[in-house]
Amino acid sequence: MGSRRVRRSAPLRPYCPVVAASYPVLVSSETDPDRLRALGGLSVGSLPAVTVPPSATSGPDGSDALIVDRAALSPELEDWLERVARSGASVLRLVAPCAPSVFPDAEWFLQVTDAGRPWASRLPQEWPVSASWSPLVPGPDEEVLAVVSVGFSDRPVLCRRALGAGQVVTCALGDTASLRSPELRRLLSRLLRARRSSDRRLGIAVVGYGPLGGMGFHHGLGATTTEGLELVAVADTSVERLKTAEAELPGVSTYDDLDLLAADGEVDVVVVATPPSTHPELVEVFLRAGKHVVCEKPLCFTPAQADHLIELAASAGVVLTVHQNRRWDPDFLAARSLVESGRLGDLFNMETFVGGFEHPCRAWHSEVSISGGAIYDWGAHYLDWTLLLMGDDPVRVTAAGHKRVWHDVTNEDQVRVRLTWSDGREAEFVHSDVAAVRRPKLYLQGTRGTLVGHYRPLVTESIVPGIGYRRLVAHHAEAPAELSLASYTGSAGIAEERVPLPAPAEFPFHANLADHLLLGEPLAVPVESVRNVIAVLDAAQRSLGAGGRAVELGGSA
């Protein structure tokens, strides 16, 4: 078919990586660990902050990001900060509440005043912040960037003053509680490197469009609804699918020739959404063409393949990442928060399950030569969760499988993967198409309590005029699980509570991709973390093929 050339409404400029600050400078006399951790969340560079006491007369040369933490500064240091700002640095001043206008520690809603600015891209229009604060009194040369509404009146809490080639940003929400807000941290970090912010758009191409509801369709929606991304091309070997893409996504270029797609200068990022057996070859093609690449999971089948692709991406100076979208599932996010907060104590056992008793799908997902097998399908998600929550890699992997009921597909009917760490921690993943009674989706044991997550299948019932009763059952793994935490309280016994889940975000993977490529923010799915998952999946598949023999890995305790 070739391609159909479509002119963009706003041509993209050549991609230029965002460069972080040389090193941040923190002006503070703070010693409280919680406060220092909160301030560390504002870091804009890979190097640790250089701390300068408020009584100093100057700071180090060479930085263009400075954070002044609620401090009264010496006159000499004030002069130095102004000179540094005029030379092009960004100075962030966190101010403490002061009498007589002090609002109490409570939940307030911060609103950005201009959501169209690059530093506000892909942030909510407003979000809650817990803080005690005093409103700012902007000067005539200051711009109000954010406000808090009190009694239907907007009170300034974030102001910016241009100063020479740089700027001074003042934030009234500077206490430790408010700095725990991820959105506020991102906003302030962006302002610290505002000179590096970009309002350009990234051209996205999807390879493997697939049918309605497939992953190619999902990525098309993600690119068209995420600020900073623009869907510019779709490639597929099926003429019918390309026609469908043209109908569903007006204005895109379509390709049945990968070389033509690779040469398209409007394409910055290629999303590979084809069956897994094709991933390594396609990813390599586009890395060699100098494109950033997003690959559907699993990236590949072996760690050697992963290492090769990682090396290619590094040598080409482009980003390679994997669509591990389940890292944003609300039930997993809630479980991760509990583990990281210490509510479970030390996590020593984790069990996950997916499946039921029903005929496997008869698409490529159930064909070992294409999908890699049952372990690589849902295991790419659930074992990814396991490594993230356990915090490091296991030393031993074993797997067992059963082929007893479904003989028209080549995947195992059931697989069980067991992981062991050198300090005795353990984990298990089970994927079954022959389990008439489902096990819990999540079962986490820690030294302080146990977290369990039960599946919650969704059933939609309706009466269709002229047809009658209809019943639609969604896949059991799509709805977040109901989480319950049981904690040991001593003589009072066991306390049980239902765990609230965060609200689901819309296309969070795609938003993070834009934040990383356009603003230099951390990538949520660095390919190195996926390489570790591939190593576990590969070891499990080898163990399965060897009748359950243990495969040793080089994990750490």
Disulfide bonds with the S-S distance in Angstrom:
none
